[in-house]
Amino acid sequence: MAGNLGDVRKLFLFTTTQNYFGLRPELWDQAPLSNCPEVNNFLDDGNQMLLRVQRSDAGLAFSNTIDFDDTKDKVLVFFKLRPEVITDGNLHNNILVSSMLESPINSLYQAVRHVFAPMLLKDQEWSRNFDPKLQNLLSELEAGLGVVLRKSDTNLPKLKLKEDDTRGILTPSDEFQFWIEQAHRGSKQISKERASYFKELFETIAREFYNLDSLSLLEVVDLVETTRDVVDDVWRQTEHDHYPESRMLHLLDVIGGSFGRFVQKKLGSLKLWEDPYYLVKENLKAGISICEQWVIVCSHLTGQVWQRYVPHPWKSEKYFPETLDRLGKRLEEVLAIRTIHEKLLYFLPASEERIVCLSRVFEPFTGMNPVQYNPYTEPLWKAAVSQYEKIIAPAEQKIAGKLKNYISEIQDSPQQLLQAFLKYKELVKRPTISKELILERETLLARLGDSAKDFRLDFENRCRGIPGDASGPLSGKNLSEVVNNIVWVRQLELKVDDTIKIAEALLSDLSGFRSFHRSAEDLLDQFKLYEQEQFDDWSREVQSGLSDSRSGLCIEANSRIMELDPNDGALKVHYSDRLVILLREVRQLSALGFVIPAKIQQVANVAQKFCKQAIILKQVAHFYNSIDQQMIQSQRPMMLQSALAFEQIIKNSKAGSGGKSQITWDNPKELEGYIQKLQNAAERLATENRRLRKWHTTFCEKVVTLMNIDLLRQQQRWKDGLQELRTGLASVAAQGFQPSDMRPWRQHWNHQLYKALEHQYQMGLEALNENLPEINVDLTYKQGRLQFRPPFEEIRAKYYREMKRFIAIPNQFKGVGEAGDESIFSVMIDRNASGFLTIYSKAEDLFRRLSAVLHQHKEWVVIGQVDMEALVEKNLSTVHDWEKNFKALKIKGKEVDRLPSTGFLCVALAVLELTL
C-alpha cells in the first residue's frame, strides 16, 4: 500500500472501516483519506479521544465529535482508553471500537444488556469485586433504557409515544413489559385502561416466557397452544381500540423467534448422533411439534380466522414464519436419519460388516450442529446428508429383501400392513428399498383405496340422519346439530387426508396413485360441500329467526332486562337460551374457519356484550322460580319477609335517582348496580334458607334419637333431649323471627315429637308391669297372724300410682309449643286405651300371686295360734313323747334353714323356741 497508507495505525482504522461498512477494496479509493485531518488528529494528538466514521452519499465522513444527526445511519466509533498518542506499540491496547445502530439509546441498551450486565452481574469473579450499589445501578440503567426504548421513536430527540414503533421489542417479554409501562405511564385514562386490558390478557403467558429457558420441551408444546388463545383474544377484543396489525405481526414474529431459539438451545445440549435413540426421538418430536404448531397457528390465524373476523379483519398477507418452518423440517431430517439408523440396527445381522457400517454412518456430520439452521449452514448440511446416503447404500441393499419378506407375511391384514409401512416409512422412502417393495406398495395402495370407499359409503349412509341415531352422524357433547355435523365430517376429512398423505409419501410413483389421489380428492370435495351446505342452512335459519320476535334471537339494547310473568308469576329474563346457543355456535363455527354473516355476527356481538350479565340474571331468576321448592313447607312463613324484599327489588327495577325509567341492557352502570342488589338479596334469602334447613336437620337427628330412648326407664334423657329442642328454637327466635311466623314450624316439630313419644309410650305400656320401680315387701308375723309390711292395701295403692304416673305422661307433655297453645299430646291416652286392659290385668294377677305367698306360709305359724301349755300338757305325758317331739323339732328346724330368710320365718322360729 503506497504512501501514508503504509502507516500501520491508519491501515488498522481503514481496514476495520472497510469491513464494517462492507466496502469492496477495488471500488474504494483510500488515498484521499490518508491525509484526513480528523484521522491524523485522533492518531497524533493525545488530547483527541474520539474518531467517528459515517457513510454518506459522498463516501465516508470522518469527525472527532458525535452529533445527534449521526444516528440516522450506522456509525462506527474509535475511541481511546487513555489520552495518549497512538503508536505501533499501543495500537491494540489503547483503541476501543464501537458501532452505533438506529440510536445511541438502543446501542447503549444492547451493549449493557448483552455484554456488560452479564459480565459484571453474573460472572463470579467480576461480580465479587463489583460494589453491590453499582450492581443495582447497572440493573436500573438496563431496565430504564429498556423502558425508554420501548415507548419512544428513537430517531427523534424528543421522546414520542408510537405504538407502531416496535424496534425496542426483541422478545415477547419486551412486548408484555411495554403494556405494563403504558398502563402506568399512559397520557390519557382511556389509554391506561386499554393498556391494562392488554396487560391482563398477556399475564396468562408472561411468566412462562420470562422463564422460558427453565421450561421443558413438553411444557413449551403446551405453551404454544396457550399463546395461540391469548393472541387470538388480544386480536378479537372489542372493549377498546384494536391491537395494531403491524404490532401483532411483529409479536408473532418475535414469539416464533423465541420458540426457535428455545428449541435450538434445548436440543443443542443433546448429542444427537450419540445419545440413546429413545431420548433423541422424544426431544426431537417435541421440538418439531413446537415449530409445526406455531407455524400452523400463524398461518391459520392470519390466513383464515382473522381475515374473516369482521370487527377487526387482518388486512395483510398471511404471515408464515419461514425460518421456524425450515428449522422444523431440519429437525425432521435429523429424526429421519436417526430412525433409519435404528431400523438398520434391527435388520442388519450382527457381524463385523454391520459394526463397520454403523460406526461410519454419522461421520459426515462430525463437527456440525444440525439444529443451527440458517442459509449459510444449509449447503454444508446437504453435502453431509449426501455423503451419509452413500454410506448407508450397501446396508439398504441388504435389508430390502428382509423387509420385503416381513411385509409379505402380513399383507393379508390391511391394518397390520398399514402399520408396518408406517413403522418403517423412513426405510420405505429410500429409493432402493422402495423399488424392491413395489408389489407390497401396490397392495397398500389398493387397501387405501378400499378405505376411501368405506369412508364414502359411511358418509352417504349417515349424512342425512339425526346426530346420535344409528343412521345419523356420530354425536359429540355440548354441540348443536350444525356444529356436530361439521365436526363429524371434519373427522372423516382427516381420515381421508391421512390416507392421501401416506400415499403421497410412499406410493406416489405407482401407476394407480393418480386414480386413487383423484378419487380421494373428489371425496374431500364432497365432504367440504356438505360442510358448506350445513353452514348455509344454519345461516338461513338464523337470519330468518332474526326477523321473528318469537324466535328468541332478538335482543334490543334498550329493552327491559326481566319481568314477572302475569300468568304463572315466574321471573323471566329477556335473554333467551337460544341466544346462548347462538353465541356458542358462532364461536365454534368461527373457530372451524367459517365466515359468519355480518347480520348474525352483529347480533352475536350484542348478545356477547350482555352475556355475562344475562347469565347472572338467569341464575337469579332460576333461584327465584325454584326457591319455594328449596324451602321447607313449615319454614316458609319465617322466610316470608326476606322473600318479599327480594320480590320487591325485582318489581322495582327502575333506573336513575328518581326511579322513573326501567333498567335496560344499554345502561351498564345501572344494570351492574341492579344485579348487585339482586345478588345480595338472593344471597340473603339463600343463606337464611340454608341456616334454617340446617336447624331443621339438627332437630330431625334429635327427634330420631328420642325415638330410640326408653321413656319408661330413661325419662331424664327424654327431658334433656326435649330441652335441647326448646333451646334450639329459642336461638332461632332470637334471630328476629316473629312468633306467629314460627308457629307452623313449632307445630311441625310437635307432631314429630308426638310420633316419637307415642312410639315409646306404646313400648312402655307393653313392658310397664316388668319395669315399674321395685317395691320391697316383708312378710311378717305380728299379732298372731301373717301380714305384709307395708300393708297389702298400701302396696296396691303405690303400685297403681306408679302406673298412673306413666299413663298420664302425655297429659303432662308440653312439646315445643308456646304457652297457651293447645296440646296435641293428651289424645294419646285415649288412642292407646286398649293397652290399659292388659296392664291392669297383669297388675291384678301380680297381686293375686302376692296373696298366694301369704297362704303358702300359714302352716309355719299355726303353732302360734293355739295354747301351747294346754297342748303340751295334753299330748306330752311320757319321756318318749318328749323325745319324739324334740326329734320332730330338729327336723323342722332343718327344713326352716332351707326356706328363704324372710322376716316372718325368724318370727316363727322365735315362737317355737319360746314355746319349748
KAWOVEN-V859709 format. One record per run of one state. SS is the DSSP state (alpha for helix, beta for strand, coil for the rest). FROM is the first residue (numbers start at 1). TO is the last residue. If there is no record, write none. Layout:
SS_FROM_TO ; SS_FROM_TO
//
This chain:
coil_1_2 ; alpha_3_6 ; coil_7_7 ; alpha_8_21 ; coil_22_24 ; alpha_25_27 ; coil_28_30 ; alpha_31_33 ; coil_34_36 ; alpha_37_44 ; coil_45_49 ; beta_50_56 ; coil_57_58 ; beta_59_63 ; coil_64_67 ; alpha_68_72 ; coil_73_74 ; beta_75_80 ; coil_81_90 ; alpha_91_94 ; beta_95_100 ; coil_101_103 ; alpha_104_122 ; coil_123_123 ; alpha_124_128 ; coil_129_131 ; alpha_132_151 ; coil_152_171 ; alpha_172_185 ; coil_186_188 ; alpha_189_210 ; coil_211_211 ; alpha_212_214 ; coil_215_216 ; alpha_217_236 ; coil_237_244 ; alpha_245_268 ; coil_269_276 ; alpha_277_305 ; coil_306_309 ; alpha_310_312 ; coil_313_321 ; alpha_322_347 ; coil_348_351 ; alpha_352_360 ; coil_361_362 ; alpha_363_365 ; coil_366_374 ; alpha_375_410 ; coil_411_413 ; alpha_414_423 ; coil_424_424 ; alpha_425_428 ; coil_429_430 ; alpha_431_436 ; coil_437_437 ; alpha_438_462 ; coil_463_480 ; alpha_481_506 ; coil_507_512 ; alpha_513_546 ; coil_547_548 ; alpha_549_551 ; coil_552_559 ; beta_560_560 ; coil_561_561 ; beta_562_564 ; coil_565_570 ; beta_571_573 ; coil_574_576 ; alpha_577_591 ; coil_592_597 ; alpha_598_630 ; coil_631_632 ; alpha_633_651 ; coil_652_653 ; beta_654_655 ; coil_656_660 ; beta_661_662 ; coil_663_663 ; beta_664_664 ; coil_665_667 ; alpha_668_707 ; coil_708_714 ; alpha_715_733 ; coil_734_738 ; alpha_739_766 ; coil_767_767 ; alpha_768_771 ; coil_772_777 ; beta_778_782 ; coil_783_784 ; beta_785_789 ; coil_790_791 ; alpha_792_807 ; coil_808_808 ; alpha_809_812 ; coil_813_826 ; alpha_827_831 ; coil_832_833 ; alpha_834_856 ; coil_857_857 ; alpha_858_860 ; coil_861_861 ; alpha_862_865 ; coil_866_867 ; alpha_868_875 ; coil_876_878 ; alpha_879_898 ; coil_899_902 ; alpha_903_915 ; coil_916_916
//
